[in-house]
Amino acid sequence: MDHPNTTYRSERRDAAENRKRILDVAFKLFEIHGVEEVSMNQIATEAQIGSGTLYRRYRNKSELCSELIQDNANLLFDNIEKYLQSHLSSTGKERLRGLLSLFIQFREKNVQLLTGIENSNDRGIEQQNKSPLYNRLHHILCTLFEEISPENEHSFALFQADMLMSALRNDSYVFQKNVRGHSSDYILEHICNIFIP
């Protein structure tokens, strides 16, 4: 009777080791080459696992990037919560500006992984908008927009949050930085001018 439990535990340990190896290799390759230039097969080869093992765990690079960014995303939301709680006496506009500053800092530190999440060929806009990162940030933004303009309908706060999230997408942000030459401070200032009445 001990044999099946031992086999099960051994497989679980192997799965955990494979997961760690996959994540370590993917992170290293993404840092060196960029997410878009690295293939799932390249990750499997470098991690010394079969591609079937990789695809059973992660269907695409977007899922892999989502797992790699998870700890940083949790830290972002902890920081947002602490910021909002410590600034309860500030106006909704000031609190929204602080949140945007935190998010832009997060985007700067995680540009490659966010590119992988947002640009996956397997995900349409509807799927991207269902990601936990998107949903959590969208909910907070809606709450702040409703706080800023309580006279507006909830659907308007949803619209504002949708439009702001579109402006904060990686492709828009990277375009403003790399093509237009704007700094993150410039982008923050002008996003605030547009979205915070």
C-alpha positions in Angstrom: 0.0 0.0 0.0 2.9 2.4 0.6 4.1 2.0 -3.0 1.3 4.0 -4.7 1.7 6.8 -2.2 5.4 6.9 -2.7 4.9 7.0 -6.5 2.4 9.8 -6.2 4.6 11.8 -4.0 7.6 11.2 -6.3 5.5 12.4 -9.3 4.4 15.5 -7.4 8.0 16.3 -6.5 9.1 15.7 -10.1 6.2 18.0 -11.3 7.3 20.7 -8.9 10.9 20.4 -10.0 9.9 20.6 -13.7 7.7 23.7 -12.9 10.7 25.4 -11.2 13.1 24.5 -14.0 10.6 25.7 -16.6 10.1 29.0 -14.8 13.8 29.6 -14.2 14.7 28.8 -17.8 11.8 30.9 -19.2 12.7 33.9 -17.1 16.4 33.7 -18.1 15.5 33.4 -21.8 12.9 36.2 -21.7 15.4 38.5 -20.0 18.1 37.7 -22.6 16.0 37.6 -25.8 12.6 39.1 -25.0 9.4 37.2 -24.7 8.4 37.5 -28.3 11.7 36.0 -29.6 11.5 32.9 -27.4 9.5 29.9 -28.4 7.8 27.3 -26.2 10.0 24.6 -27.8 13.1 26.6 -27.0 12.0 26.7 -23.3 11.4 23.0 -23.3 14.8 22.2 -24.8 16.7 24.5 -22.4 14.7 23.1 -19.4 15.5 19.6 -20.6 11.9 18.5 -20.6 9.6 17.3 -23.3 7.4 19.8 -25.1 4.4 17.7 -24.0 5.4 18.3 -20.3 5.7 22.0 -20.9 2.3 22.3 -22.8 0.5 20.2 -20.1 1.6 22.8 -17.6 1.4 26.0 -19.7 -0.8 26.2 -22.9 1.1 29.2 -24.1 3.7 31.9 -23.2 0.9 34.1 -21.8 0.2 31.5 -19.1 3.9 31.2 -18.4 4.4 34.9 -18.1 1.3 35.2 -15.9 2.9 32.7 -13.4 6.3 34.5 -13.6 4.7 37.8 -12.8 2.4 36.6 -10.1 4.6 37.5 -7.1 5.2 41.0 -8.5 1.5 41.5 -9.2 0.6 40.5 -5.6 3.2 43.0 -4.3 1.7 45.6 -6.6 -1.8 45.1 -5.2 -0.5 45.0 -1.6 1.2 48.4 -2.3 -2.0 49.8 -3.9 -4.1 48.7 -1.0 -1.6 50.2 1.5 -1.4 53.4 -0.5 -5.2 53.8 -0.7 -5.6 53.0 3.0 -3.0 55.4 4.1 -4.5 58.2 1.9 -8.1 57.9 2.9 -8.3 61.6 3.6 -7.0 62.4 0.1 -9.4 63.1 -2.7 -10.3 60.4 -5.2 -8.3 62.2 -7.9 -5.2 62.2 -5.7 -5.7 58.5 -4.8 -6.1 57.6 -8.5 -3.0 59.5 -9.4 -1.0 57.6 -6.7 -2.4 54.3 -8.0 -1.4 55.1 -11.6 2.1 56.0 -10.4 2.4 52.6 -8.6 1.1 50.8 -11.7 3.5 52.6 -14.1 6.4 51.6 -11.8 5.1 48.0 -11.9 4.9 48.2 -15.7 8.5 49.5 -16.0 9.8 46.6 -13.9 7.8 44.0 -15.8 7.6 45.2 -19.3 8.8 41.9 -20.9 6.4 39.7 -19.0 3.5 42.0 -19.5 4.3 41.9 -23.3 4.0 38.2 -23.1 0.7 38.3 -21.3 -0.9 40.9 -23.5 0.5 39.9 -26.9 -0.2 36.2 -26.8 -1.6 35.1 -30.2 -4.0 32.7 -28.4 -5.8 35.4 -26.5 -8.4 37.8 -27.9 -9.2 41.1 -26.2 -12.0 39.4 -24.4 -9.6 36.8 -22.9 -7.0 39.5 -21.9 -9.7 41.4 -20.1 -10.5 38.4 -18.0 -7.0 38.0 -16.5 -6.8 38.3 -12.7 -4.4 41.3 -13.1 -6.8 43.1 -15.4 -9.8 42.3 -13.3 -8.3 43.5 -10.0 -7.0 46.7 -11.4 -10.2 47.4 -13.3 -12.3 46.9 -10.2 -10.1 49.4 -8.2 -10.2 51.9 -11.0 -14.0 51.7 -11.3 -14.3 52.3 -7.5 -12.1 55.3 -7.7 -13.9 56.8 -10.7 -17.2 56.3 -8.9 -15.7 58.1 -5.9 -14.5 61.0 -8.0 -17.8 61.4 -9.8 -20.6 59.8 -7.7 -23.3 61.5 -9.8 -22.4 59.4 -12.9 -23.9 56.1 -13.6 -21.9 52.9 -12.9 -21.6 52.2 -16.6 -19.6 55.5 -17.1 -17.1 54.4 -14.4 -16.8 51.1 -16.3 -16.2 52.9 -19.5 -13.6 55.2 -17.9 -11.8 52.2 -16.4 -11.9 50.4 -19.8 -10.4 53.3 -21.6 -7.7 53.9 -19.0 -6.8 50.2 -19.1 -6.5 50.5 -22.9 -4.2 53.5 -22.5 -2.1 51.6 -20.0 -1.7 48.5 -22.3 1.9 47.5 -23.0 1.7 48.3 -26.7 0.5 51.8 -26.0 3.0 52.4 -23.2 6.0 51.0 -25.0 5.0 53.1 -28.1 5.0 56.3 -26.1 8.3 55.5 -24.5 10.2 54.0 -27.4 8.7 55.8 -30.4 7.6 59.1 -29.0 10.5 59.3 -26.5 8.4 60.1 -23.5 9.5 59.4 -20.0 7.4 57.4 -17.5 6.8 60.7 -15.6 5.6 62.4 -18.7 3.3 59.5 -19.5 1.9 59.5 -15.9 1.3 63.3 -16.0 -0.5 63.2 -19.3 -2.6 60.1 -18.6 -3.7 61.9 -15.4 -4.6 65.1 -17.4 -6.7 63.0 -19.8 -8.4 60.7 -17.3 -8.7 62.6 -14.1 -11.2 65.5 -14.6 
